[in-house]
Structure formats: structure tokens, C-alpha cells
Amino acid sequence: MGNVASKWVELFPLQIAIAETCAKLLINEIILRFGTPRKMIFDIGAQFISAIMQKVTYCFGISSTFISLYHPESNLVERKNRELKTQLSILVKNIIIFRIYI
């Protein structure tokens, strides 16, 4: 989840990104910590277009906008996910190389 104005991104590791887990994260990690956002931009993943997420955003008065899946150019969080994957792959390669030379 990210803030478009400040470019602040919060990443949460999930084994499975299901609607219930995403709704709990939205409430517990974003709304309770930072307050209710006026607007949220979601990709059209099943967890975000679910009835549970629709109810949560409605109850908190959050306006929702949906964009295409995995489109880093239009989604701050997808850009950060891409950067994180790149950094993790470099780290893993360096760890493997480091272990070879130990």
C-alpha cells in the first residue's frame, strides 16, 4: 500500500493474498495507524474487487479506483514490488556467490 503524494510505500509479506487478509491489513496497518484515506487505487485482483473489500471501503467512506493488473507505470506499489524483486534477486545471487568463496 502506498501514498501517491509522498511516495511512501508499506509492504506486507503474505503467503496468500486473499480478501480477508487484505481487509485486515487495510484496517489494522493503514487505517488504525494513519487514519482513513479518502481514495485508494487498487489493481483488479480478486482480493480487491471482492465483496469484503467493497464493504470495508464503503464502511470507511473510501473512494476506490481500479487499474489494470501488474502495470508498474500506473501503480506506485507495483513499481516498488518490481524494485524489491530486483534487489532481492541481487541479494540472493550475492549470498550464493559469497557462500562459494567461504
NORCOR-V645439 format. One record per backbone hydrogen bond with DSSP energy under -0.5 kcal/mol. CO is the residue of the C=O (numbers start at 1). NH is the residue of the N-H. E is the energy in kcal/mol with one decimal. If there is no record, write none. Layout:
co = {CO,CO}
nh = {NH,NH}
e = {E,E}
//
This chain:
co = {1,2,3,8,9,16,18,19,20,21,22,23,24,25,25,26,26,27,30,30,31,38,40,40,42,45,45,46,50,51,52,53,54,55,56,57,58,61,63,65,67,68,70,71,71,72,75,76,77,78,79,80,81,82,83,84,85,86,87,88,89,90,91,92,93,94,95,96,97,99}
nh = {10,4,7,3,11,18,22,23,24,25,26,27,28,29,30,30,31,32,34,35,35,63,42,65,67,48,49,50,54,55,56,57,58,59,60,62,61,63,40,42,44,71,72,74,75,75,79,80,81,82,83,84,85,86,87,88,89,90,91,92,93,94,95,96,97,98,99,100,101,102}
e = {-3.8,-0.6,-2.1,-3.1,-0.5,-1.5,-2.4,-2.7,-2.3,-2.4,-2.4,-2.2,-3.2,-2.4,-0.9,-0.8,-2.8,-2.5,-3.3,-0.7,-1.7,-2.8,-0.6,-2.3,-2.5,-1.5,-1.6,-0.5,-2.1,-2.4,-2.4,-2.7,-2.1,-3.1,-1.9,-3.1,-1.0,-0.5,-2.8,-3.2,-1.0,-0.7,-0.7,-1.6,-0.7,-0.5,-2.0,-2.1,-2.6,-2.3,-2.3,-2.7,-2.6,-2.1,-2.6,-2.9,-2.3,-1.9,-2.3,-2.8,-2.2,-2.4,-2.4,-2.4,-2.5,-2.8,-2.6,-1.6,-1.5,-0.7}
//
